[in-house]
Amino acid sequence: MSEHSAGTRGIRRVAMVSVHTSPLAQPGTGDAGGLNVYVVESARELAARGVEVEIFTRRTAVDLPDVVEILPGVTVRHVDAGPYEGLVKEDLPGQLCAFAAGMMREIARVPPGHYDVAHSHYWLSGQVGWLVAERWQVPLVHTMHTMARVKNRQLAADDVPEPPGREIGEAQVVEIADRLVANTEREASELVGYYDADPDRVVVVPPGVDLDLFVPGEQRAARARLGLADDAVVLLFVGRIQPLKAPDVLVRAAAELLERRPELRERLVVAVLGGASGRGLTAPDRLERLGEELGVADVLHLAAPVSRTRLADWYRAADVVTVPSYTESFGLVAVEAQASGAVVLAADVGGLPTAVGDAGVLVPGHDPSTWADELLAVLDDPDRAADLRRRARAHAEGFGWASTVDRLLDVYAGAVAERAATLTPDPLEVAR
């Protein structure tokens, strides 16, 4: 056996780049979401295999330490790039040079060959990853997470299209990356169809879920811990409050449901866990005002994002977890909910058919009346709901982080081997 464990495929160190959002941030608000979970959990699993991971992200507060150890083998390095506060991801293209310069200063501390591969997340990080991978002479592996050309074809009615500059930036990353990691087969097809990606460089690696944290549990006990009544009818949305994620679809569907079943009002809880983000920042009270307008403010429970442990209880407590997004590259909330034994209703878009499979309900479109139909179909059929709960966990077990990282290590090793095979030797070095 080589000096490196067979389980690492010879990969010793990985530099991850996450410019616009820190792995230390609370998912569910601002720009933090599934990407953050992906970075942290994949790094955690890599470290468990003996691979060191350094995550480079933008410093967003003056008092943040330069280096934070999340756990042994995983560190976060804060890079100075622009003002510490007040910038959203739409402002960050103008700070990419500053971020790249900061990363160059960081890497000056290590010898050539220190990192085996750079893995960038989201297009902004891909732009920086392009530069540092060239500087280090290592392969660039890139995960899009979301794509402008996909989002712009599936916008909510009141959403704003992604700018052309992002589309151009994404196309550049697609062209330069040694490997493009797609969450689903559909996303792989979108990379090829919308961005002319080389199919030979696109690899499908589904994200994972923490199968030890998100486990089924007794609904009554979970409700007791959350202060919910045993007989409550709990409809749950988890995620950032913005048009793309469509929490308003759930609120409108709940209003429709109460028109049909007014007797449910005393028991109905429409729980929305998340904070304003993206376009939602322009009207942070939009959902609250919508509840008042529709006459459902009394059943609407708006709460800030919660800890991962408490989130698992919310999944267990829910009668239905809804994922009504207009687009999702995967849909981590859906898989977390299913791992917890929840019934999931999700929009039939993007990666959600893969995430949900036949263990949940895929809803065509975003018509609140259709969503009310599907909600009632589950609520009125306890046997069907119980069957979906049973199948949910089995389906989610196919998405453990161990499996994700197994595939990522294959991707890394393949990219390293390909680059090594195509490198042209330096004539001066050969002469020596």
C-alpha positions as CSV (number, residue, x, y, z in Angstrom):
1,M,0.0,0.0,0.0
2,S,1.1,3.6,-0.7
3,E,1.9,6.1,2.0
4,H,-1.6,7.4,1.6
5,S,-4.6,5.4,2.6
6,A,-6.4,3.7,-0.2
7,G,-9.5,5.5,1.0
8,T,-8.1,8.9,0.1
9,R,-7.1,7.9,-3.5
10,G,-3.8,9.6,-2.8
11,I,-5.4,13.0,-2.1
12,R,-3.8,14.7,0.9
13,R,-5.0,18.2,1.0
14,V,-8.0,20.0,-0.6
15,A,-8.4,23.8,-0.8
16,M,-12.1,24.7,-0.9
17,V,-13.2,28.1,-2.0
18,S,-16.5,29.7,-0.9
19,V,-16.3,33.4,-1.5
20,H,-19.8,34.6,-0.9
21,T,-20.9,32.6,2.2
22,S,-19.0,31.1,5.1
23,P,-19.3,27.6,6.3
24,L,-19.6,29.1,9.8
25,A,-22.8,30.9,8.9
26,Q,-26.3,29.7,10.0
27,P,-28.1,28.1,7.0
28,G,-31.5,29.6,6.2
29,T,-30.8,33.3,6.2
30,G,-28.8,35.8,4.1
31,D,-26.8,33.9,1.5
32,A,-26.4,30.8,3.7
33,G,-28.2,27.6,2.7
34,G,-27.6,24.2,1.3
35,L,-24.2,25.2,-0.1
36,N,-22.9,25.9,3.4
37,V,-24.1,22.5,4.6
38,Y,-22.5,20.8,1.6
39,V,-19.1,22.5,2.2
40,V,-19.1,21.7,6.0
41,E,-20.3,18.1,5.7
42,S,-18.1,17.1,2.8
43,A,-15.1,18.6,4.5
44,R,-16.0,16.7,7.7
45,E,-16.2,13.4,5.9
46,L,-12.9,14.1,4.0
47,A,-11.2,14.9,7.3
48,A,-12.5,11.6,8.7
49,R,-10.7,9.9,5.8
50,G,-7.4,11.6,6.6
51,V,-7.7,14.4,4.0
52,E,-6.9,17.9,5.2
53,V,-9.3,20.6,4.1
54,E,-8.8,24.3,4.1
55,I,-11.8,26.5,3.3
56,F,-11.2,30.0,2.1
57,T,-14.1,32.5,2.6
58,R,-14.5,36.3,2.8
59,R,-14.1,38.0,6.1
60,T,-17.4,39.6,7.0
61,A,-16.6,41.1,10.4
62,V,-13.4,42.8,11.7
63,D,-13.2,40.6,14.8
64,L,-13.3,37.3,13.0
65,P,-10.0,35.3,13.6
66,D,-7.8,34.7,10.6
67,V,-8.1,30.9,11.0
68,V,-10.9,28.9,12.6
69,E,-10.6,25.2,13.2
70,I,-14.1,23.6,12.7
71,L,-12.8,20.2,13.7
72,P,-9.5,18.4,13.4
73,G,-8.4,18.5,9.8
74,V,-10.8,21.2,8.7
75,T,-10.0,24.9,8.9
76,V,-11.6,28.1,7.7
77,R,-9.4,30.9,6.5
78,H,-10.8,34.4,6.4
79,V,-9.7,36.5,3.5
80,D,-10.0,40.3,3.4
81,A,-11.9,41.4,0.3
82,G,-13.9,44.7,0.5
83,P,-15.9,46.1,3.3
84,Y,-16.5,43.6,6.1
85,E,-20.3,44.2,6.2
86,G,-23.0,45.5,4.0
87,L,-22.2,43.4,0.9
88,V,-24.5,40.8,-0.6
89,K,-23.4,38.3,-3.2
90,E,-24.6,40.5,-6.0
91,D,-22.0,43.1,-4.9
92,L,-19.1,40.6,-4.8
93,P,-18.0,40.5,-8.5
94,G,-16.2,43.8,-7.8
95,Q,-14.3,42.2,-4.9
96,L,-13.0,39.1,-6.7
97,C,-9.6,40.6,-7.5
98,A,-9.2,41.5,-3.9
99,F,-10.2,38.0,-2.8
100,A,-7.8,36.4,-5.2
101,A,-5.0,38.6,-4.1
102,G,-5.8,37.7,-0.5
103,M,-5.7,34.0,-1.3
104,M,-2.4,34.5,-3.1
105,R,-0.9,36.0,0.1
106,E,-2.3,33.1,2.0
107,I,-0.8,30.4,-0.2
108,A,2.6,32.1,-0.2
109,R,3.0,30.5,3.2
110,V,3.0,26.9,1.8
111,P,5.4,25.2,-0.7
112,P,4.3,24.2,-4.3
113,G,2.4,21.0,-4.3
114,H,0.9,21.6,-0.8
115,Y,-2.6,21.2,-2.1
116,D,-3.6,18.4,-4.5
117,V,-6.8,20.1,-5.8
118,A,-8.9,23.2,-5.5
119,H,-12.7,22.8,-5.2
120,S,-14.8,25.9,-5.7
121,H,-18.4,26.4,-4.8
122,Y,-20.7,28.7,-6.8
123,W,-19.6,30.8,-9.8
124,L,-17.9,33.6,-7.8
125,S,-15.7,31.0,-6.1
126,G,-15.0,29.4,-9.5
127,Q,-13.6,32.7,-10.8
128,V,-11.1,32.8,-7.9
129,G,-10.5,29.1,-8.1
130,W,-9.5,29.5,-11.8
131,L,-6.7,31.9,-10.8
132,V,-5.4,30.0,-7.8
133,A,-5.5,26.6,-9.5
134,E,-3.4,28.1,-12.3
135,R,-1.0,29.5,-9.8
136,W,-0.7,26.3,-7.8
137,Q,-0.8,24.1,-11.0
138,V,-3.5,21.9,-9.5
139,P,-6.8,20.8,-11.0
140,L,-9.9,23.0,-10.5
141,V,-13.0,21.0,-9.5
142,H,-16.2,23.2,-9.5
143,T,-19.7,22.8,-8.2
144,M,-22.2,25.4,-9.5
145,H,-25.0,24.8,-6.9
146,T,-27.2,27.2,-8.9
147,M,-27.0,28.5,-12.5
148,A,-28.2,31.8,-13.9
149,R,-29.4,30.4,-17.2
150,V,-31.5,27.9,-15.4
151,K,-32.9,30.3,-12.8
152,N,-33.8,32.9,-15.5
153,R,-36.0,30.3,-17.2
154,Q,-37.9,29.5,-14.0
155,L,-38.4,32.8,-12.3
156,A,-41.2,33.6,-9.8
157,A,-43.6,36.3,-11.2
158,D,-42.0,39.1,-9.0
159,D,-38.4,37.9,-9.1
160,V,-35.6,39.7,-10.9
161,P,-33.5,37.9,-13.6
162,E,-29.8,37.2,-12.9
163,P,-27.6,39.6,-14.7
164,P,-25.7,38.8,-17.9
165,G,-22.4,39.3,-16.1
166,R,-23.1,36.2,-14.0
167,E,-24.0,34.2,-17.1
168,I,-20.7,35.1,-18.7
169,G,-18.8,34.4,-15.5
170,E,-20.4,31.0,-15.2
171,A,-19.6,30.1,-18.8
172,Q,-15.9,31.0,-18.2
173,V,-15.8,28.7,-15.2
174,V,-17.4,25.9,-17.1
175,E,-14.8,26.3,-19.8
176,I,-11.8,26.3,-17.6
177,A,-12.7,23.8,-14.8
178,D,-11.0,20.4,-15.0
179,R,-14.1,18.8,-13.6
180,L,-17.7,20.0,-13.1
181,V,-19.6,18.3,-10.3
182,A,-23.4,18.2,-10.9
183,N,-25.8,17.3,-8.2
184,T,-28.1,15.3,-10.5
185,E,-28.4,14.0,-14.0
186,R,-30.7,16.9,-14.8
187,E,-28.1,19.4,-13.7
188,A,-25.5,17.6,-15.8
189,S,-27.7,17.9,-18.8
190,E,-28.2,21.6,-18.1
191,L,-24.5,22.2,-17.9
192,V,-24.1,20.7,-21.3
193,G,-27.2,22.2,-22.9
194,Y,-27.1,25.7,-21.4
195,Y,-23.3,26.2,-21.1
196,D,-21.8,23.9,-23.7
197,A,-19.9,22.0,-21.0
198,D,-17.7,19.1,-22.2
199,P,-19.7,16.0,-21.2
200,D,-16.5,14.1,-20.4
201,R,-15.7,16.7,-17.7
202,V,-19.1,16.6,-16.0
203,V,-19.6,14.1,-13.2
204,V,-22.8,13.5,-11.2
205,V,-22.2,13.4,-7.4
206,P,-25.4,13.7,-5.4
207,P,-25.1,15.7,-2.1
208,G,-25.4,13.8,1.2
209,V,-27.5,14.1,4.3
210,D,-26.4,13.6,8.0
211,L,-28.1,10.2,8.6
212,D,-27.1,10.2,12.2
213,L,-28.7,13.6,13.0
214,F,-31.8,13.4,10.8
215,V,-33.5,10.3,12.0
216,P,-37.2,9.4,12.5
217,G,-38.6,10.0,15.9
218,E,-41.9,10.0,17.7
219,Q,-44.0,12.9,16.5
220,R,-45.7,13.6,19.8
221,A,-42.3,13.9,21.6
222,A,-40.9,16.3,19.0
223,R,-44.0,18.5,19.3
224,A,-43.7,18.6,23.0
225,R,-40.1,19.8,22.7
226,L,-41.3,22.5,20.3
227,G,-44.3,23.6,22.3
228,L,-46.8,22.3,19.6
229,A,-50.1,20.7,20.4
230,D,-50.5,17.0,19.9
231,D,-53.5,17.5,17.6
232,A,-52.0,20.4,15.6
233,V,-51.9,20.2,11.8
234,V,-48.3,21.3,11.0
235,L,-47.2,22.4,7.6
236,L,-43.6,23.3,7.4
237,F,-41.3,25.4,5.1
238,V,-37.6,25.6,5.8
239,G,-35.3,27.9,3.9
240,R,-34.4,31.4,2.9
241,I,-37.3,33.8,2.5
242,Q,-37.0,34.9,-1.2
243,P,-39.2,34.6,-4.3
244,L,-37.0,31.8,-5.7
245,K,-37.8,29.5,-2.7
246,A,-41.5,30.4,-2.9
247,P,-42.7,30.3,0.7
248,D,-45.6,32.4,-0.4
249,V,-47.0,29.3,-2.3
250,L,-47.4,27.5,1.1
251,V,-49.1,30.6,2.6
252,R,-51.5,30.9,-0.3
253,A,-52.2,27.2,-0.3
254,A,-52.9,27.4,3.5
255,A,-55.5,30.2,2.8
256,E,-57.1,28.0,0.1
257,L,-57.1,25.0,2.5
258,L,-58.9,27.0,5.2
259,E,-61.5,28.2,2.7
260,R,-62.4,24.6,2.1
261,R,-61.9,23.4,5.7
262,P,-62.5,26.3,8.0
263,E,-62.7,23.8,10.9
264,L,-58.9,23.3,10.6
265,R,-58.2,26.9,11.7
266,E,-58.0,26.0,15.4
267,R,-55.4,23.4,14.8
268,L,-53.4,24.6,11.7
269,V,-49.8,25.7,12.1
270,V,-48.1,27.1,9.0
271,A,-44.4,27.2,10.2
272,V,-41.8,29.1,8.2
273,L,-38.3,28.8,9.4
274,G,-35.9,31.1,7.7
275,G,-34.6,34.6,7.2
276,A,-34.9,37.2,4.4
277,S,-32.4,36.6,1.6
278,G,-31.6,37.8,-1.9
279,R,-34.5,39.6,-3.5
280,G,-36.4,39.0,-0.2
281,L,-34.3,41.6,1.5
282,T,-36.1,44.4,-0.3
283,A,-39.3,43.5,1.6
284,P,-38.4,41.5,4.6
285,D,-42.0,41.6,6.0
286,R,-43.5,40.5,2.7
287,L,-44.6,37.1,4.0
288,E,-46.1,38.6,7.2
289,R,-48.1,41.1,5.1
290,L,-49.3,38.4,2.8
291,G,-50.6,36.4,5.7
292,E,-52.5,39.4,6.9
293,E,-53.9,40.1,3.4
294,L,-55.1,36.5,3.0
295,G,-56.5,36.3,6.5
296,V,-54.1,33.5,7.8
297,A,-51.9,35.6,10.0
298,D,-53.3,33.8,13.0
299,V,-52.0,30.4,11.8
300,L,-48.7,31.7,10.4
301,H,-45.6,30.9,12.6
302,L,-42.6,32.8,11.3
303,A,-39.3,32.0,13.0
304,A,-35.6,32.5,12.5
305,P,-33.4,29.6,11.4
306,V,-32.8,27.1,14.1
307,S,-30.0,24.7,15.1
308,R,-29.6,21.5,13.2
309,T,-30.8,19.5,16.2
310,R,-33.9,21.6,16.6
311,L,-34.5,21.5,12.9
312,A,-34.6,17.7,13.0
313,D,-37.4,18.0,15.6
314,W,-39.3,20.3,13.3
315,Y,-39.2,17.7,10.5
316,R,-40.4,15.0,12.9
317,A,-43.2,17.3,14.2
318,A,-44.5,18.2,10.8
319,D,-47.5,16.6,9.1
320,V,-46.1,17.8,5.7
321,V,-42.8,19.5,4.8
322,T,-43.2,21.6,1.7
323,V,-40.4,22.6,-0.8
324,P,-42.2,24.8,-3.4
325,S,-39.1,26.3,-5.0
326,Y,-39.1,27.5,-8.6
327,T,-35.7,25.8,-9.0
328,E,-33.3,23.7,-6.9
329,S,-30.1,22.2,-8.0
330,F,-30.8,19.4,-5.6
331,G,-33.1,20.2,-2.6
332,L,-31.2,19.3,0.6
333,V,-34.2,20.3,2.8
334,A,-36.3,17.6,1.1
335,V,-33.7,14.9,1.9
336,E,-33.2,16.0,5.4
337,A,-36.9,15.9,6.0
338,Q,-37.2,12.5,4.5
339,A,-34.3,11.2,6.6
340,S,-36.3,12.4,9.6
341,G,-39.3,10.3,8.4
342,A,-41.4,13.3,7.1
343,V,-43.9,13.5,4.3
344,V,-42.5,15.8,1.7
345,L,-44.4,17.8,-0.9
346,A,-42.0,19.3,-3.4
347,A,-42.2,21.2,-6.7
348,D,-41.5,19.1,-9.7
349,V,-38.4,21.2,-10.8
350,G,-34.7,21.0,-11.0
351,G,-33.1,18.3,-8.7
352,L,-36.1,17.8,-6.5
353,P,-37.4,14.7,-8.4
354,T,-34.0,13.1,-7.6
355,A,-34.0,14.3,-4.0
356,V,-37.6,13.2,-3.3
357,G,-37.9,10.2,-5.6
358,D,-41.1,8.2,-5.2
359,A,-41.0,8.5,-1.4
360,G,-42.6,12.0,-1.5
361,V,-45.1,13.9,-3.6
362,L,-44.0,16.0,-6.6
363,V,-46.4,18.9,-7.4
364,P,-46.6,20.2,-10.9
365,G,-46.4,24.0,-11.0
366,H,-47.0,26.6,-8.2
367,D,-50.7,27.1,-8.3
368,P,-51.8,27.4,-4.7
369,S,-55.1,25.6,-5.5
370,T,-53.1,22.6,-6.7
371,W,-50.9,22.7,-3.6
372,A,-54.0,22.8,-1.4
373,D,-55.3,19.7,-3.3
374,E,-52.1,17.8,-2.7
375,L,-51.9,18.9,1.0
376,L,-55.5,17.7,1.6
377,A,-54.8,14.4,-0.2
378,V,-52.1,13.6,2.3
379,L,-53.9,15.0,5.4
380,D,-57.1,13.1,4.5
381,D,-55.3,9.8,4.0
382,P,-53.5,8.7,7.1
383,D,-52.5,5.3,5.6
384,R,-50.9,7.0,2.6
385,A,-49.1,9.4,4.9
386,A,-47.8,6.6,7.0
387,D,-46.6,4.8,3.9
388,L,-44.8,7.9,2.7
389,R,-43.1,8.3,6.1
390,R,-41.9,4.7,6.0
391,R,-40.5,5.0,2.5
392,A,-38.9,8.4,3.1
393,R,-36.2,7.2,5.4
394,A,-35.2,4.3,3.1
395,H,-35.0,6.7,0.2
396,A,-32.8,9.2,2.1
397,E,-30.4,6.5,3.2
398,G,-29.1,6.5,-0.4
399,F,-27.7,10.0,0.1
400,G,-25.2,9.6,3.0
401,W,-22.2,11.9,3.0
402,A,-19.9,8.9,3.0
403,S,-21.2,8.0,-0.5
404,T,-20.8,11.6,-1.6
405,V,-17.2,11.8,-0.5
406,D,-16.4,8.4,-2.0
407,R,-17.4,9.9,-5.4
408,L,-15.7,13.3,-4.8
409,L,-12.4,11.5,-4.0
410,D,-12.7,9.6,-7.3
411,V,-13.4,13.0,-9.1
412,Y,-10.3,14.6,-7.4
413,A,-8.0,11.6,-8.2
414,G,-9.2,11.5,-11.8
415,A,-8.6,15.2,-12.3
416,V,-5.1,15.0,-10.7
417,A,-4.1,12.0,-12.8
418,E,-5.4,13.7,-16.0
419,R,-3.5,16.9,-15.3
420,A,-0.3,15.0,-14.5
421,A,-0.6,13.1,-17.8
422,T,-1.0,16.3,-19.8
423,L,1.6,18.5,-18.2
424,T,4.5,19.5,-20.4
425,P,7.8,19.1,-18.6
426,D,9.9,22.2,-18.1
427,P,12.9,21.9,-20.4
428,L,15.2,23.5,-17.9
429,E,14.1,21.0,-15.2
430,V,14.6,18.1,-17.7
431,A,18.1,19.4,-18.5
432,R,19.1,19.4,-14.9
